Amino acid sequence: MENDIEDYNQNNYLSLGNLKTDLNQTVIPSPELVAKTNRFYKIPVFLSHPTSNTLNNLQISFLIRLMEELKKELLFPRTLPNTEQYPESTMTSIRRMVNSSFGIVTLNLARRKVKVVETNGATVFQNDIGNEFWQGSFFSFIEPAMAYQRGLPELFITESTVANQDINEQGGIFPFRVLIWDSSLGIESFFISVEWKEMLQNWSAEVRSAYYLNTRPDFESVMENA
């Protein structure tokens, strides 16, 4: 009888739900459960990047790796339209994303090489005719500007080929942190660099501070000294 009861208890222990375990191991949640709860405890941040169908394979791989790095910090990267979309104009959707996020990462990547064939004749442009340069995304200017107005912590990454045409060089919007990705060196060299790790940690700490400051209750009880 005692052996029958022991066998019954052990069989039921091993078959609870979709949990995989044995008597000497920690209970491991099923992949299905993890997939359903993968946003838990992750602070939403706006990941601004060019539309994926305008990127090459290396740039897409860099984008995916960046999202993985953000998730390791327990941050949830939100993008338009990859993770969500709204039935409004593009600018309204961007504003909604900015207003419901606690930080922003802007990724500006090279998309088209253009050649200056004509200018308006202004003196400042007199040496530009014939020059070639890579263009990034116009939204890499618009979205961080809107986030700056909101006061979100900003982290800006730009591909080296567009750096000299970027906002940090042109004196327009100047985010607090600008990192340069040299795509000729691949992906790993960027993400193992001390500069990236330090920037990520500093920025993510500000994101968490922004989250706690903006989500704490308006009223907090204060206990009197005993």
C-alpha positions as CSV (number, residue, x, y, z in Angstrom):
1,M,0.0,0.0,0.0
2,E,2.8,2.5,0.9
3,N,4.5,1.8,-2.4
4,D,1.3,2.4,-4.3
5,I,0.7,5.8,-2.6
6,E,4.3,6.8,-3.3
7,D,4.0,5.9,-7.0
8,Y,0.7,7.8,-7.3
9,N,2.2,10.9,-5.7
10,Q,5.3,10.8,-7.9
11,N,3.3,10.4,-11.1
12,N,1.0,13.3,-10.3
13,Y,4.0,15.5,-9.4
14,L,5.7,14.8,-12.7
15,S,2.5,15.5,-14.7
16,L,1.4,18.8,-13.3
17,G,0.4,21.1,-16.2
18,N,3.1,21.6,-18.8
19,L,5.9,21.9,-16.2
20,K,8.9,19.7,-16.8
21,T,10.7,18.6,-13.7
22,D,12.0,15.7,-11.7
23,L,12.6,15.2,-8.0
24,N,16.1,16.8,-8.1
25,Q,15.4,19.7,-10.5
26,T,13.8,23.2,-10.3
27,V,10.4,23.5,-12.1
28,I,10.8,25.0,-15.6
29,P,7.8,26.8,-17.2
30,S,6.7,25.5,-20.5
31,P,7.8,27.5,-23.7
32,E,4.1,28.2,-24.3
33,L,3.8,29.9,-20.9
34,V,7.0,31.9,-21.4
35,A,5.8,33.1,-24.9
36,K,2.5,34.4,-23.4
37,T,4.3,36.3,-20.6
38,N,7.3,37.7,-22.5
39,R,6.4,41.3,-21.8
40,F,6.2,40.8,-18.0
41,Y,8.4,43.2,-16.1
42,K,9.7,44.8,-19.2
43,I,9.6,48.6,-19.5
44,P,8.4,49.9,-22.9
45,V,10.9,51.9,-25.0
46,F,10.5,53.3,-28.5
47,L,12.9,51.8,-31.0
48,S,13.0,54.2,-33.9
49,H,14.5,52.6,-37.1
50,P,14.1,52.7,-40.9
51,T,11.4,50.5,-42.4
52,S,12.8,46.9,-42.6
53,N,12.1,46.5,-46.3
54,T,14.5,49.3,-47.0
55,L,17.4,47.6,-45.1
56,N,20.0,45.0,-46.3
57,N,20.6,41.7,-44.6
58,L,23.4,43.0,-42.4
59,Q,21.4,46.0,-41.3
60,I,18.4,43.7,-40.4
61,S,20.7,41.4,-38.4
62,F,22.0,44.5,-36.5
63,L,18.5,45.6,-35.8
64,I,17.5,42.1,-34.5
65,R,20.6,42.0,-32.3
66,L,19.9,45.5,-30.9
67,M,16.4,44.3,-29.9
68,E,17.8,41.3,-28.2
69,E,20.3,43.5,-26.3
70,L,17.4,45.7,-25.1
71,K,15.4,42.7,-24.0
72,K,18.3,41.5,-21.9
73,E,18.0,44.8,-20.0
74,L,14.3,43.9,-19.4
75,L,13.2,46.6,-21.7
76,F,10.5,46.0,-24.4
77,P,11.4,47.6,-27.7
78,R,8.3,49.0,-29.5
79,T,8.4,49.8,-33.2
80,L,6.0,51.0,-35.8
81,P,4.5,48.9,-37.4
82,N,6.4,45.8,-36.2
83,T,5.0,45.5,-32.7
84,E,2.0,47.8,-32.9
85,Q,0.1,50.2,-35.1
86,Y,-2.7,52.7,-34.7
87,P,-5.6,53.7,-37.0
88,E,-4.3,57.3,-37.3
89,S,-1.8,59.3,-39.3
90,T,1.9,58.5,-39.1
91,M,2.7,61.6,-37.0
92,T,-0.1,60.8,-34.6
93,S,1.0,57.2,-34.2
94,I,4.6,58.4,-33.5
95,R,3.3,60.9,-30.8
96,R,1.3,58.1,-29.2
97,M,4.4,55.9,-29.1
98,V,6.5,58.7,-27.6
99,N,3.9,59.5,-25.0
100,S,3.5,55.8,-23.9
101,S,7.3,55.0,-23.7
102,F,9.9,55.7,-21.1
103,G,13.0,56.1,-23.4
104,I,13.9,56.0,-27.1
105,V,16.7,54.4,-29.2
106,T,17.1,55.9,-32.6
107,L,18.9,53.7,-35.2
108,N,19.8,55.6,-38.4
109,L,21.2,53.4,-41.2
110,A,22.5,54.1,-44.7
111,R,19.8,53.5,-47.3
112,R,20.7,55.4,-50.5
113,K,23.8,57.0,-51.9
114,V,23.0,60.3,-53.6
115,K,25.0,62.7,-55.7
116,V,24.6,66.5,-55.6
117,V,23.9,67.7,-59.1
118,E,22.6,71.2,-58.4
119,T,22.2,73.6,-55.5
120,N,20.3,76.9,-55.0
121,G,23.5,78.8,-55.4
122,A,24.0,79.7,-51.8
123,T,27.7,80.2,-50.8
124,V,27.6,77.5,-48.2
125,F,26.7,74.9,-50.9
126,Q,29.2,76.0,-53.5
127,N,31.5,73.0,-53.1
128,D,28.7,70.4,-52.8
129,I,28.1,69.8,-56.5
130,G,29.5,66.4,-57.5
131,N,29.8,65.1,-54.0
132,E,28.2,61.8,-53.1
133,F,26.9,60.7,-49.7
134,W,24.7,58.2,-48.0
135,Q,21.2,59.1,-46.8
136,G,19.5,57.7,-43.7
137,S,15.9,58.0,-42.7
138,F,14.1,61.4,-42.3
139,F,12.3,59.9,-39.3
140,S,15.6,59.6,-37.5
141,F,15.3,63.4,-37.2
142,I,11.6,63.7,-36.5
143,E,11.1,60.9,-33.9
144,P,14.0,61.8,-31.5
145,A,12.9,65.5,-31.8
146,M,9.5,64.6,-30.6
147,A,10.9,62.4,-27.8
148,Y,13.2,65.2,-26.8
149,Q,10.2,67.5,-26.4
150,R,8.7,64.8,-24.1
151,G,11.9,64.6,-22.1
152,L,12.6,60.9,-22.8
153,P,16.1,59.5,-22.2
154,E,17.7,59.2,-25.7
155,L,20.3,56.9,-27.2
156,F,21.3,57.4,-30.8
157,I,23.1,54.9,-33.1
158,T,24.1,55.8,-36.6
159,E,25.9,53.9,-39.3
160,S,29.4,55.3,-40.0
161,T,28.7,56.0,-43.7
162,V,25.9,58.4,-42.8
163,A,27.6,60.0,-39.8
164,N,28.8,63.1,-41.6
165,Q,25.2,63.8,-42.7
166,D,23.7,63.0,-39.4
167,I,22.0,65.2,-36.8
168,N,25.1,65.2,-34.5
169,E,27.2,66.7,-37.3
170,Q,24.6,69.1,-38.7
171,G,24.0,70.9,-35.5
172,G,20.2,70.2,-35.5
173,I,18.9,67.7,-32.9
174,F,21.7,66.7,-30.6
175,P,20.9,63.6,-28.5
176,F,22.9,63.1,-25.4
177,R,24.5,59.9,-26.6
178,V,25.6,59.2,-30.1
179,L,27.2,55.9,-31.1
180,I,28.8,55.1,-34.5
181,W,28.4,51.6,-36.0
182,D,31.1,50.8,-38.5
183,S,29.2,48.2,-40.6
184,S,32.4,47.2,-42.4
185,L,33.6,45.5,-39.1
186,G,30.4,43.4,-38.8
187,I,28.0,43.3,-35.9
188,E,29.8,41.7,-33.0
189,S,32.6,44.3,-32.7
190,F,29.9,47.0,-31.9
191,F,28.1,45.0,-29.2
192,I,31.2,43.8,-27.4
193,S,32.7,47.3,-27.2
194,V,33.1,49.0,-23.9
195,E,31.5,52.2,-25.3
196,W,28.3,50.4,-26.2
197,K,28.0,48.6,-22.9
198,E,28.7,51.8,-20.9
199,M,26.2,53.8,-22.9
200,L,23.5,51.1,-22.7
201,Q,23.9,50.8,-18.9
202,N,23.8,54.6,-18.4
203,W,20.8,55.0,-20.7
204,S,18.8,52.1,-19.3
205,A,19.4,53.4,-15.7
206,E,17.8,56.7,-16.8
207,V,14.9,54.8,-18.4
208,R,14.2,52.9,-15.2
209,S,14.3,56.2,-13.2
210,A,11.9,57.7,-15.6
211,Y,9.6,54.7,-15.3
212,Y,9.5,54.8,-11.5
213,L,9.1,58.5,-11.3
214,N,6.2,58.5,-13.7
215,T,4.3,55.5,-12.4
216,R,4.6,56.0,-8.7
217,P,1.3,57.0,-7.0
218,D,0.4,60.6,-6.5
219,F,-0.3,59.9,-2.8
220,E,2.2,58.0,-0.6
221,S,1.4,57.4,3.0
222,V,4.1,58.5,5.5
223,M,4.4,56.6,8.7
224,E,4.9,58.8,11.8
225,N,8.0,58.2,13.9
226,A,7.2,55.8,16.7
